[in-house]
């Protein structure tokens, strides 16, 4: 089992991800107007994953893990959002993950009805903790968590309006 902490990077729009063996960070890039892309970088600055929305109005995001495949992350069409409960899917490379929001602070990631990770908000800070069952899933689950946090932050912004 592996635990990672995701929090905002000081003086940046990205995130810092801390694990026992090192640190990752995200970096927002904008290759063209009205399109954003986020890169996941290792401690040496090497890109290990990319995440981007299919279009400005799309709620489908693509994830490419360097040397590890292509995934699509989207709201689960089979679920109906309820009070602080939503679910998403992440499909690719012969896998199908279901991400369920248990409450406003906890997300559970499952594969074939087996829990493989949790992501929870710690206290009132903007930090999240990810607990991953298999180290091999770490990069993908960090990307999923970053997309979930961004989704949570944007829904929080809209609820303040």
Buried (B, 14 or more C-beta within 10 A) or exposed (E): EBEBBBBBEEEEEBBBBBBEEEEBBBBEEEEEEEEBBBBBBBEEEEEBBBBBBEEEEEEEBBBBBBEBBEBEBBBBEEBEEEEEEBBBBBBBEEEEBBBBBEEEBEBBBBBEEEEBBBBBBEEEEBBBBBBBBEEEBBBBBBBBBBBBBBBBEEEEEEEEE
